[in-house]
Amino acid sequence: MSLLLGWLLDLLLGDPQRLPHPVVWFGRAIAFGERHLNRGDSRKLKGAAMAVVLIAAVFGLASAMRSLCGLFSGWMLMMLDAIIVFYCLAGTTLVREVRQVFLALDRSIEEGRQQVARIVGRDTSGLTAQEVRTAALETLAENLSDGVIAPLFWLALLAPPGMLAYKMVNTLDSMIGYRTDRYRDFGCWAARIDDVANYIPARLTALLMVVAAGRPGLIAFVWRNGRRHASPNSGYPEAALAGLLDCRFGGPHTYFGMVVEKPFIGDNDRILTTADMQRAVRVNRMAEVLAVTLVSLRFLC
């Protein structure tokens, strides 16, 4: 009931704009720690210690809150779990943002660049219209794993505290898990922990997308192209979507002023359209339904 209620709230509301969000608090804690610890010697050790402490603290605090609620009422515990699920799922917000990119691009290239900058980490100021669409769809695939399937996977494995701890892992990686001069040492352990946490979910996401689209023949394509990505995980859902749309992802991207050459995923460098986005959204939603169904069955059993 908690899972279904939390998922329904995400479907209806998306990320709440006017309510406090745990990820915002996570971000503030990470920024505070980075500001005070990312200096001097032993940055790698200090970054690792901060990551482990924050992840453990979130898991411990969530477990304590659940125990406390359980002492008072089963209904109170159920509502707390539903709220955690609601805050940890990002499927609806992701779909809204990607749709807005395509709508903005219909108005002007500059609006499209500004809109896609909300959901990607790369420099978008010089992107072409095709690159804006590609960036949005790559993000749609990658964040289906990070924002939906992975949280559900950790919910099934470690209950709501595990789901919330995963969001801390993901937030750490998104803030300090970069190979820049500032974060290369301090954020390397955050990036590695995120790689481990997403190893199975990323591959599961690709499988669910292929099943949802009814294209089991793409498994070989996904396996071959998913390994070409610089990330050990992101390539798999991106390869699944590239195969389903018969398009090409990857290529050079600019991060913090540095050009990063990413291998191409897929071979057909065709122009992407709004119809492609709509198809990708349908596949994402069907994969999400499959994942929620599987986790629900796991709790029922």
N, C-alpha and C positions, 0 to 999 in steps of 0.2 A: 504493500500500500504506500509506503514512504517513497519508493522508487517511482511508482506510477504517478503519485501526486506531484512530486518534484519535477518529473519530466513534463507533466501537463502544464505546470506553472511556467516552465521554460518555453514550451510551445506557444503559450498565450502571451507571455510578457517579455521574454528575452531577458538580457541583463538589465536589472532595475537601475535607472539613471538617477533617481532621487533617494535611493536607499543606500546605507553603508554597505560596502562590498568587501568580503574577506580578502580578495586579491589586492584591493587598494591598501589594506593594512599590511599585507605581505610585502607589497612594494615599498611601503614606508620603512618597514623593518629592514629590508634588504638594503635600501638606500642609506639608512643610518649606519648599518654595519660596514658597508662598502666605504663610506666617507671616512670612517674612523680606523678601519683596518687595512685598507688597500694603500699602504704606504710603508716605506722602509724595507727591512729584510723579511724573509720567510712569508712572502705574500701567498705562495701556493698553500702553505700549511694553514695560514690564517683564513684563507678563502674556504678551504675544506672544512675547517672547524666551524665557521659561520654557517655553511650550508647544512652540515649534519645537525647542529644545534637547532636551527630554525625548523628543519623538517621534523625532528624528534619532538620539538616543543608543540608544533601544530598537532601532530598525532596524539601526544599526551593530553593536551588541553581538550581536544575533541572527545577523546575517550572519557576524560573526567566529567565533561558536561553531559555525555550520554548516561554515564553511571548515575549522576545526580538526578537527571530527569527520570530515569527508570525507577528511582526510589520513590518518586512522587506519583507517577502515573504512566501507564503504558501509552496512553494517548499523547502525553507530553513528549515521550521519547519518539513516538512516531512522527510528530510534527517537527521536532528538531531534525530528525533524519531527512524528512522531506525538504526542509529548508536547506540543509547541506547539499542535497542532490540538486536542488534548484540553482544554488549559487555556483555549483561546480560544472554544470552543463552549459555549453555556449553554442549549441547548434542553431538556435533561432537567430541570435545576434549575428553570427557568422553569415548566415544566408542573407539576412537583411543588408549587411555591409557589402557583400559581393553584388547583390542586385543594385545597390546604390551606385557602385562603381560603373556599371554598364549604363545606368540612367544618366549619370553625370557625364560620361563620355559622349553620349548622344547630344548633349548640350555643347560641350567644347572639350578639347584636349586638355586644357589647363584644369578644368573642373574634374576631369577624370583622373589626372595626376594627383590632385589634392585629395580626392576621395580614396584612391588606392593607398595613399601614404598613411591612412588611418589603420591599415591592416597588414602592411609589410614593413620590414626593417630596412629595405634597400633605399637608395636615393632615387626618387621618382621624378625629379625635375626635368630630366631629359628623355623620359620614356616616350616612345611612339604609341599610337593608339593600339597597335597590335601588342606591344609590350605591356601596356596597362591591362589589357584583357588577359594576357598570359599570366601576369603577376597575380591578378585576382583569382584566377582558376587554380593556379598552383597553391595559393593560400587556402582556397576552399578545400582542396584535397588534403593538404598537410594538417590543417586545423580540424578536419573531421576526426583525425586521429588524436591530436592534442586536446581538442575541446569537447569531444564526445566519447569516442570509443575508449581511449585510455582512462579517463575518469571512471567509466562504467566497468572497465576491466579491474581497476583497483578497488572499486566498490565491491565487486564480486569476490575479490581475493581477501581484502582486509576491512570490509564493512565501511561505513561512512568516514571514520577517521582516516582510513587508507586513501579514500577518495580526496579528502581535504589535504592530506599530506602530499599527494601527487600534485595538486594545484600549486603548492609551495615549490615543489621540484621544478615544475614548468615555469613558474614565475622567476625563480632564480636563473634558469637558463636564458629566459627572454631578456633579462636585465644585465647579467654579467657573463653569460656564456659565449663571449665573442673572442676571436683570435686577433684582437687589436693590442696595441702597446699597453693600453690601460688595463685590459681584462685578461690578457693571455695567461698570466700566472694566477691571478686572484680568482678568476672564474673557471679555471680548467676543471676543477672537481665538480662544480655545479653542472657543467656541460656533460661530464662523464656520467654523473648520476642520472641526468635526464636521458642520456643514451640508453642506459640500462633499463630505466623505468618505461621507456617507450619501445623497447626492442620487440616484444610480443605484440603489443597493441598496434604498432604500425603495420605489421604484416597481417594481423587480423583485420585491420581496416581495409587493406587492399583486397583481401579475400571476400569480405562482406560486400564491398562495392561490386566486385565481379559477379557474385551470387545475386545481388540485388538487380543487376542489369541483365541477368540471364546469359552471361557470356563466359562460361567456364573455360573456353578455349584460350582466353587471354592470360591464364595463369603463367604459361611459359614466357609470354611477353613481359609480364610484371616481374617475374623472377630475374629475367635477363637484364631489363632496364633499371629495375630498382636498385641494383648493386652499383650502378654507374654514378649515383649521386654522391657528393662529398660527405653527406650525412649518412650514418649507418641505418637511419630509419626513414627520413623524409621521402626518399626516392620511391618507396613502395606504394604509398597512396597516390603520389604524383604519377607514377608509371601506370597505375590502374586507371586513373582518369584520362591520361594521354592515350592509352589504348582504347578506352571506351569512346573517346571523341575523335580518334584517329588524327591526333595533332602532335605538336612538338613542344615540349617544355625545356627549361634550362637555358644555357648560354651565359654570357657575361653579365654580372650584376655589380653595382657599386654600393659598398657599405662603408660609411664613415670616410669617404674620400678614397677608398681603396677598391680597385677593380678586381673582382673575384670571378675567375673563369669556372663556370659550372658545366659539367658534361650535358650534352643534349639527351633528353629522354623522349623517345619517339623519333620518327623520321619525316612525317608529313608536315612541312612548314606552311600550312594553309592559314588563311585568314579566319580568325575566330569570330563568332557572331553571338548575338543575344540568344539565339536558339540553342547554341552550345551551352551557354550559361544556364538556361532553363533545364536542359537535359541533365547537366551536372548537378543542379540543385535537387532534381527528382531522385537521382541515384544516391546522393548524400542522405536525403530524407529516408529512403527505403533502407539504406544500410543502418541508419540510426534506429529505425523500427526493429530491424532484425537484432541489433545489439541489445536493445531494451528487452525484447522478448527472451533472448537467451539468458540474460541476467535475472529476469523475473523467474524463469524456470529453474535457475540455479537455487534461488531462495525458496521456491516452493518445494524443491526436492530436499 
